[in-house]
Amino acid sequence: MPDSTVRRTTWAASRPVSRRDVLRLGGGALAIGALAACTPGGDASPSPGASGTPSWTPPAEPMRLPDGFVLGAATSAFQVEGSTTADGRGASIWDTFAAQPGNVRGGATGDPAADHYRRWEQDVDLMTGLGLDGYRFSVAWPRIQPTGSGPVNRAGVDFYRRLVDRLLERGVEPAVTLYHWDLPQPLQDRGGWAARDTAARFADYAAVVFDALRDVPGPWLTINEPKTTAYVGYGSGYHAPGVSDVDQMIAAVHHQLLGHGLAVEAFRASGASGRVGIALNLQPVYAAGPGAQDAAVRADAVENRLFLDPVLRGTYPDDAIGDEPGQIRADPGVLDALVQDGDLATVSAPLDVLAIQYYGVTGVDVSGQNVQLYPTSDAPWQQLHPEGMYETLVRVRDDYPGVPPLVITENGIPDRTSEGTTDDAERVEFLRAHLQQVARAVDAGVDVRAYYAWSLLDNFEWAEGLDQRWGLVHVDFETQERTPKNSARWYADVVAQRAVPPA
Ligand code: FCB
């Protein structure tokens, strides 16, 4: 593995190359330069020889969404709550990681973030003011079990109970994520997701939450983006827990998926109402340039099938790990050795819903390196291609017969400026273009039931700290004042009309 000092210095120094630039672990070393071509504002058309989806012209009329389709917005606990030591909350890996200088831009920590732990009532008012049908949030494991196992902290449970009660009272459907990256630090001290035991601890914690919030009718999501946690938390080390080790990274893939399966078992056993699933971030991978097709197929295994196949088919793809271009450079035996009898049956327990998070696409060249094919947002890893939303939804339907109904639990774009603004025309256009693709997929017969914009509020954007603002609502982090951006008003109209207007 690379010397971690070199890696950190390189990562810290190369501002535009950030968190998703981690997927090709080349020859035991991280492919730091993988997105070198990925500079914001690049050429809008695919490189010559690239395969991608043809562009599509939206109709001139508003595109209607079906009755009962849920339009909401999302947040996650660590990103918005703040109050990281209040009411018995334990430490999470993100508290530890953010406390170390150099890990998070501007030295930001999870406190106060958007101070939602104290301002939640105002935030529910904000949601009802926008007329949102649904709110996706996550439960902080360290508030429920401060050391990651054992005794339950009532004050933590009560916080989420109050939130859910208020949402239900106001007719905003809660969607609850159980794990959005804030692993209790004591579990990381015992190996974190690289350790098999963490999967069992996660299921115990999940059972506590199912019991406490058993009446939540909306979607329950076990784990948010296991790919990001594995590749960025344990692969590149750009996220907490800051580990850079390909074997641990592969173990984190399997153990999170196992934890998901065990949590689904706990959900069924609890008799909780509602629908359960997992939130996977998926993205089309396009071949960029001559001869890149095979590398792109392997990279697709790394990006998508390594998660979809075990969850929906009960098998791991055999082309994700190896020494060919596009693969995770490791011995495939590493994964085989982790999978015990019965694991894949657990991982593939039937789901009620599959949650998809869509941000953009990627290109891969003949050597397996990431290539920029489309312009990026202010987040350099985000190549903007709305058609990829449609393609992803149709692909999941077609490649995975019997897939449960889909919900889109994240989709969004950061502001152009880290200072923040309420004049966010580019977010309006992003949301419009992506919602049109969702409506197009629904028209094509894909069973999509919900869409949650990322994010309700400007918040703590992981290693980017407070510098990348993804909210529909602007937050002044000094005063904590909330001001809806133009996109929030536009989205409120979409919710009210149940239709996406043309540009
Ligand atoms: C997703 C994360 C979410 C947020 C957005 C921008 O990958 O799930 O917490 O950081 O990206």
Boltz pocket constraint, residues with backbone or C-beta under 6 A from the ligand:
constraints:
  - pocket:
      binder: B
      contacts: [[A, 76], [A, 79], [A, 224], [A, 225], [A, 228], [A, 281], [A, 410], [A, 454], [A, 461], [A, 462], [A, 470]]
      max_distance: 6.0
